Amino acid sequence: MAPIRVVVAKPGLDGHDRGAKFIARALRDAGMEVIYTGLRQTPEQIVSITLQEDAKVLALSCLSGAHNELFPKIVTQLKEQGAEDILVLGGGIIPDEDIPFLKEKGVAEVFTPGTTSDDIINFINENVS
C-alpha cells in the first residue's frame, strides 16, 4: 500500500513554523509522504499544491489568529475543485471556542498545543481510507 500523502501548510502571514516542521517530521517518521509548503501561503496556493500532489490529507497550521477566515476558505476551494474527500486538519493556537465553527466549516479535526504527534498520526491513519 502506498504511503499516505500529506501536505502541511502555513496559510496567511504567520511567520512561525517550528510546530509545522515538527509535525511534518513526525508524520514522515510514521511512514507518510509529507510535502511542506513553507510559510505565508495563500489559500489558492495551498489548494493548488494539495491537488497537484494528490494528497489525501491537508494539515493547516495557524498561529496568527486568522484560522476562522483562512481554514474555511481553503475547505471551500477544495470542495469547488471536487476534492471534498481530502481530510483537512487544523492546528496551532486556536481557542477552544473556535473549534466547533471550524468543524462545521469542514475541518475534520483541530489539534491544539499539547496534542501529541501520536494522536495526530492515529487520527490520520483512522480517517484516511
N, C-alpha and C positions, 0 to 999 in steps of 0.2 A: 504494500500500500504506500502511495506517495505521501510524503510529509505534508502536514497542514501548512498552507501558505498564509502568513500573517503580515499585514502592513501595519507598522507602528508610526503614527503621525502626530505632529505637534501643530495644530491649527492656530492661526492668529498670530499675535505679536509677542506671545510668551517666549522669553529667551532662555528658559531653564530646561535642560533636557536630561539631567542626571537620572531621574526616575524612569524616563522613557528608555534610555540606554540600558539601565539595569534590567528592565522588563524584557527588552529585546534580547539581551544576552541570556536571560533565564529561559525564555521561550526557545531560543536556538539550542541551548544546552539540553532542553527537553525533547529535542529532535524535530522541532518545527523549522520551517524555512521562513526567515524573517527579512523583511525589507523595511529599513528605517528611512523615512523621507527627509529627515533633518528638520531644522527649525523654521518657523514663520511661513507655513504653507497655507495657501488659500483653500477654501472648501473645494473649489474646482480642481486645483492641483491634486489634492488628496483623492478625490473621486477618480480622476484620470489615472493616477498611479495604481490605485486599488484595482481598477478594471484592467489596465494593461498587464498587471502582474497576476491576474486571475486568482486573486486572494480569496480565501474563504472567510477570513477574519480581518476586521479593521479595528485596531486598538488606538483610540484617541486619548491624548494626554493634554490636559489644560490646567495651568496654574494661575492664569491671568484673570479669571472670573468671567470670561466670555463664553463659557460652556453652554449656557442656555440659549445663546444665539447660534454658535458655531456647530455644535453637535447635531441639532435638528436640521440645520441647513444641509449638512453632509448626508444625513439619512434620507432627506427628501430628494437630493440629487441622485443618490444611488437608486432609489425607487424609480425616478424618472428615466434612468438608464436600464431599467428592468433587472436590477441587481439587488432586489429586496431579500434574497437568500443569503447575503453576506452578513455574518454575525458582527454587529457593531458593539464595541465595548468602550466605556469611558473610564477615565482615571484622572487622578490629580487632586487638587484642593477643591473639592466640590461639597458644599454644605448639604447635610442630610436632607434638608427641606427641599432641595432642588432635584433630588434623585427620582421621586415619583413623576415629576414633569418630564425628565429625560427619558424615563422608561415609557411613558405614554407616547412620546415622540419617536420611539423606535430603537432606543439604545437598549440592548439586551440586558446589560448589567453594568453597574458603576462600582469601581473599586477605589476606595479612599485610602489615605495614609494608614499604615498598619496592616493592610492586606498582605498576605504572604504570596510570594511568587507561585507556590504550590497551589494556592486557592485559585489563582488565575489560570494556571495550566490545567487544573482539573476541570474548571468551568468550560474552557475551550474544548478539551477532549470530550466532555459530556454533551456538548451542544453543537458540535460540527459533525455532520454525517459523512 
